[in-house]
Amino acid sequence: MVNEPVCVRHADTVEEAGLIVAWLEEQGLEATIIGQDSPGVVAFGVTDREGVAVCVADAEMAERARSLLELHDAEPKDGMPGTFLDVTCEDCGEVCSYSDELRGTVQECTACGAYVDVGIGEE
């Protein structure tokens, strides 16, 4: 039996979905973005009219991801960093936003998948 990807959250933009994916991966869950322009639509046959879908591999992972996202959403926002860094991808030119907590790391461009340096050389 093949596991089908399961949507755990909808985002309004690819950038927002990228932040959700990055956060889930920090929590140890592999996630992916599936939207109308995503290669995942063809591979998995998933289309989503509610926005850009953030999906995980299977129902078991989905349950854990939803629980983590609910806990994150319930946290008081006063103590959260809440700042984002805009990074322009050198390969495709898209501007991607990443949480300030990812400053100094290398992440994947949410548009093309190329590696981008987040906040390196910025003050």
C-alpha positions in Angstrom: 0.0 0.0 0.0 1.4 3.4 -1.0 1.1 6.2 1.5 -0.7 9.3 0.1 0.4 12.8 1.1 -1.8 14.4 3.7 -2.5 18.1 3.9 -1.9 19.6 7.3 -2.2 23.3 6.7 -3.2 25.7 3.9 -1.2 28.9 3.3 -2.1 31.9 1.2 1.3 32.2 -0.4 4.2 29.9 -1.3 6.4 32.0 1.1 4.0 31.3 4.0 3.9 27.6 3.1 7.7 27.6 3.0 7.9 29.0 6.6 5.5 26.3 7.8 7.5 23.6 6.0 10.8 24.9 7.6 9.2 25.0 11.0 7.9 21.5 10.7 11.3 20.2 9.5 12.8 21.9 12.6 10.4 19.7 14.6 11.7 16.6 12.8 8.8 16.2 10.3 9.5 16.1 6.6 6.9 18.3 4.8 6.4 19.6 1.3 4.5 22.3 -0.5 1.9 21.2 -3.0 0.1 23.9 -4.9 -1.2 24.5 -8.4 2.3 25.3 -9.8 4.1 22.6 -7.7 5.7 19.5 -9.3 3.9 17.6 -6.5 0.5 18.2 -8.2 1.5 16.0 -11.1 3.4 13.5 -9.0 0.6 13.0 -6.4 -2.4 14.2 -8.3 -3.1 16.6 -5.4 -4.8 19.9 -6.3 -6.0 22.3 -3.8 -8.3 25.3 -4.4 -7.9 26.6 -0.8 -4.4 27.9 -1.4 -1.0 26.3 -1.2 -1.1 23.0 0.7 1.6 22.0 3.2 1.6 18.2 3.2 3.4 15.4 5.0 3.9 11.8 3.9 1.1 10.0 5.6 -1.8 10.1 8.1 0.4 9.2 11.1 2.8 12.1 10.4 -0.2 14.3 9.7 -1.6 13.7 13.2 1.7 14.7 14.8 2.1 17.8 12.5 -1.4 19.1 13.2 -0.8 18.7 17.0 2.5 20.6 16.8 0.9 23.3 14.7 -2.0 23.7 17.1 0.5 24.0 20.0 2.5 26.6 18.0 -0.6 28.6 17.2 -1.7 28.6 20.8 1.6 30.0 22.1 1.6 33.6 23.3 3.0 35.7 20.5 4.6 38.4 22.8 7.6 36.1 23.5 8.0 35.0 19.9 10.7 36.6 17.8 8.2 37.3 15.0 10.7 38.9 12.7 11.4 37.7 9.2 14.3 38.1 6.8 13.7 38.6 3.1 16.3 36.8 1.0 16.5 37.1 -2.8 17.4 33.8 -4.5 20.5 34.2 -6.7 19.2 31.4 -9.0 15.6 32.5 -9.7 15.4 36.1 -8.3 12.4 35.3 -6.1 12.2 36.9 -2.7 11.7 34.4 0.1 10.9 35.1 3.7 12.4 33.1 6.6 12.0 33.4 10.3 14.8 35.3 12.1 15.5 32.1 14.0 16.9 30.7 10.7 19.5 33.5 10.5 22.9 32.2 9.6 21.6 28.9 8.1 21.3 27.7 4.6 17.7 26.9 3.4 16.0 26.0 0.2 14.4 28.7 -2.0 10.6 28.2 -1.7 10.3 28.9 -5.4 13.0 26.9 -7.1 14.6 24.8 -4.4 18.1 26.3 -4.8 20.1 26.9 -1.6 20.0 30.4 -0.1 22.0 31.9 2.8 19.6 33.3 5.3 20.8 36.6 6.9 24.5 35.9 6.3 26.4 39.2 6.1 23.3 41.3 7.2 23.0 43.1 10.5 
